[in-house]
Amino acid sequence: MNAPIASASLAADPAQPRHDWTLEEVEALFELPFTELVFRAAAVHRRWFDPTELQISQLLSVKTGGCPENCGYCSQSQHFKTATTASKLMEADAVIAAAAEAKAGGAQRFCMGAAWRDLKDRDLPKVAAMIGGVKALGLETCATLGMLTPDQAKALKAAGLDFYNHNLDTGPDYYDQVVTTRTYQDRLDTLAAVRDAGMSTCCGGIVGMGETRRDRAGLLHQLATLPSHPESLPVNDLMPIPGTPLGGSAPVDGFEFVRMIAVARLVCPKSVVRIAAGREHMSQELQALCFLAGANSIFVGGRLLTTDNPEKSADDALLAELKMRPMTRKAAELA
């Protein structure tokens, strides 16, 4: 007999998006037997996506280090002594050349990340030139530049930006254990500015920072009750960085990571769920379980901002072994 579902309202069609999830309902999903949870998530995944397809993205740090934020996981914070060296904002031509190389390697979306607390108006023209140039290559464009004002969000949209990444990181009750230089509401306000400007949101978080399962449920509850679900939902497995407050964090159990992916798929059924940072220390079998549970996006390329990522040859071999292929439709068309 199947275990009771978390809410009677799911019985009609569990694949339809909801925005009225309670935290208790999300927690109940985490508590389902593992195989039952993965089965349900896989069924919902097949309602909206081809389970043999993955969206392929690549991420470039266009401005590294020197960030005034104190995010406890980040090597780019000026508060911590790490091996990361601060650099200036890259020139647009160099970014566009990197995007062209990424496209030639199979990337469908190109993401540009800058280690800023917030975007400064003086940097907008150069950032807009990057976005326009990458867009002209036929790639989906994504950027993560810190907090935005409504006018800045509109300017990025006008430049051709498709997605803006701004992660919530963790649940609201654990947030101040990770970062204190901005508030949870600051992050929600930026997401609102992005939505109001007509861009798609890329928003998720990190597991493995010492949070509890309830905190992970709290993060997904926040995402599932936003006015619109994130079109992209990255789940990062912490890559502990020496010199950061979270540099000694214990790894999250692989089954727990798969549970996070599965619950994300159930509460945000139409989102493209990405296994983001952390694949470098995941086995092929664990990644395959994540794909079964509803993940359908990965970052490719040897680096993710300042941390390692599997080499292209390893990813090519994994996709060939699983008989998976790049997504044939853009995520914006799926959302």
WOQUI-V395721 format. One record per residue. RES is the residue in one small letter. PHI is phi in degrees with one decimal (999 if undefined). BURIAL is b if it has 24 or more other ideal C-beta (glycine too) atoms within 12 Angstrom, else e. Layout:
BEGIN
RES,PHI,BURIAL
RES,PHI,BURIAL
END
This chain:
BEGIN
m,999,e
n,-67.6,e
a,-66.6,e
p,-59.4,e
i,-76.3,e
a,-68.9,b
s,-150.7,e
a,-61.6,e
s,-69.2,e
l,-79.2,b
a,-63.8,e
a,-65.6,e
d,-158.1,e
p,-67.7,b
a,-88.2,b
q,-80.6,e
p,-61.7,b
r,-125.7,b
h,-125.3,e
d,-115.0,e
w,-60.4,b
t,-100.1,e
l,-60.5,b
e,-65.1,e
e,-65.1,b
v,-65.8,b
e,-60.5,b
a,-63.8,b
l,-63.4,b
f,-59.6,b
e,-87.1,e
l,-61.8,b
p,-53.4,e
f,-53.9,b
t,-66.2,e
e,-66.9,b
l,-61.9,b
v,-65.3,b
f,-60.8,e
r,-64.2,b
a,-64.8,b
a,-63.0,b
a,-65.6,b
v,-66.0,b
h,-56.4,b
r,-70.9,e
r,-68.7,e
w,-113.8,b
f,-137.0,b
d,-80.3,e
p,-69.5,b
t,-96.6,e
e,-112.2,b
l,-129.4,b
q,-79.3,b
i,-107.5,b
s,-122.8,b
q,-133.7,b
l,-121.5,b
l,-125.9,b
s,-81.5,b
v,-90.2,b
k,-153.8,b
t,-106.2,b
g,72.3,b
g,75.5,b
c,-75.9,b
p,-77.4,e
e,-73.6,b
n,-116.5,e
c,-57.8,b
g,-67.7,b
y,-99.4,b
c,-102.8,b
s,-75.0,b
q,-93.1,b
s,-74.3,b
q,-74.6,b
h,-78.3,e
f,-121.1,b
k,-94.2,e
t,-128.6,b
a,-80.5,e
t,-77.8,b
t,-104.7,e
a,-69.7,e
s,-138.0,e
k,-83.8,e
l,-61.1,b
m,-64.7,b
e,-75.6,e
a,-59.8,b
d,-60.9,e
a,-68.2,b
v,-66.7,b
i,-64.6,b
a,-63.9,e
a,-65.0,b
a,-66.7,b
a,-62.6,e
e,-64.9,e
a,-63.3,b
k,-63.2,b
a,-62.4,e
g,-86.3,b
g,109.2,b
a,-68.9,b
q,-106.0,b
r,-129.9,b
f,-118.9,b
c,-110.3,b
m,-116.7,b
g,-119.0,b
a,-123.1,b
a,-81.5,b
w,-122.9,b
r,-74.2,b
d,-153.0,b
l,-75.6,b
k,-97.2,e
d,-58.2,e
r,-64.6,e
d,-91.8,b
l,-59.7,b
p,-59.3,e
k,-68.3,b
v,-64.2,b
a,-62.7,b
a,-65.3,b
m,-59.3,b
i,-60.7,b
g,-61.7,b
g,-67.8,b
v,-67.8,b
k,-61.2,b
a,-66.0,e
l,-77.2,b
g,91.8,e
l,-93.1,b
e,-68.1,b
t,-111.5,b
c,-142.2,b
a,-142.4,b
t,-132.3,b
l,-129.7,b
g,89.5,b
m,-71.8,b
l,-124.9,b
t,-88.1,b
p,-56.5,e
d,-67.2,e
q,-65.6,b
a,-60.6,b
k,-64.4,e
a,-66.7,b
l,-65.8,b
k,-60.7,b
a,-64.1,e
a,-76.0,b
g,111.0,b
l,-75.1,b
d,-88.3,b
f,-127.7,b
y,-121.6,b
n,-93.4,b
h,-153.2,b
n,-76.3,b
l,-82.5,b
d,74.8,b
t,-155.7,b
g,-70.9,b
p,-62.6,b
d,-75.1,e
y,-105.1,b
y,-56.7,b
d,-72.3,e
q,-84.8,b
v,-109.6,b
v,-148.1,b
t,-124.9,e
t,-86.7,e
r,-149.7,b
t,-101.9,e
y,-60.1,b
q,-64.1,e
d,-55.8,b
r,-67.1,b
l,-63.5,b
d,-65.1,e
t,-65.1,b
l,-59.5,b
a,-63.8,b
a,-63.3,b
v,-64.8,b
r,-62.2,b
d,-64.7,e
a,-79.8,b
g,91.5,e
m,-90.6,b
s,-83.8,b
t,-101.2,b
c,-119.7,b
c,-149.7,b
g,-155.7,b
g,-170.3,b
i,-128.4,b
v,-112.4,b
g,100.5,b
m,-99.4,b
g,92.8,b
e,-75.6,b
t,-91.6,e
r,-60.4,b
r,-61.7,e
d,-66.0,b
r,-65.4,b
a,-62.1,b
g,-62.9,b
l,-62.8,b
l,-66.0,b
h,-62.3,b
q,-60.3,b
l,-66.5,b
a,-75.7,b
t,-109.8,b
l,-65.7,b
p,-54.1,e
s,-140.4,b
h,-65.2,b
p,-57.4,b
e,-67.9,b
s,-123.2,b
l,-131.3,b
p,-80.7,b
v,-114.2,b
n,-99.2,b
d,-97.3,b
l,-49.4,b
m,-100.9,b
p,-60.6,b
i,-107.7,b
p,-55.2,e
g,98.5,e
t,-94.4,b
p,-56.6,b
l,-99.4,b
g,-64.8,b
g,-105.2,e
s,-65.8,b
a,-75.5,e
p,-68.2,e
v,-80.2,b
d,-57.1,e
g,-58.9,b
f,-63.1,e
e,-67.9,b
f,-64.7,b
v,-63.7,b
r,-58.3,b
m,-61.4,b
i,-62.6,b
a,-64.2,b
v,-68.1,b
a,-57.4,b
r,-63.5,b
l,-70.7,b
v,-88.7,b
c,-128.9,b
p,-63.2,b
k,-96.4,b
s,-73.5,b
v,-81.5,b
v,-95.4,b
r,-109.1,b
i,-78.8,b
a,-97.0,b
a,-63.1,b
g,109.0,b
r,-65.1,b
e,-57.2,b
h,-106.9,e
m,-100.3,b
s,-72.5,e
q,-61.0,e
e,-65.1,e
l,-65.3,b
q,-62.9,b
a,-63.2,b
l,-62.3,b
c,-63.0,b
f,-64.0,b
l,-61.4,b
a,-83.1,b
g,122.5,b
a,-70.8,b
n,-144.2,b
s,-156.6,b
i,-140.5,b
f,-90.3,b
v,-114.3,b
g,100.0,b
g,-73.8,e
r,-134.2,b
l,-120.5,b
l,55.7,b
t,-119.3,b
t,-118.6,b
d,-73.8,e
n,-140.3,b
p,-55.2,b
e,-69.8,e
k,-57.1,b
s,-62.8,e
a,-67.7,e
d,-67.6,b
d,-60.2,e
a,-66.8,e
l,-63.8,b
l,-64.8,b
a,-67.3,e
e,-62.5,e
l,-87.6,b
k,56.4,e
m,-108.3,b
r,-141.0,e
p,-61.0,b
m,-61.3,b
t,-88.3,e
r,-117.6,e
k,-68.1,b
a,-59.9,b
a,-61.7,b
e,-77.9,e
l,-79.9,b
a,-71.9,b
END
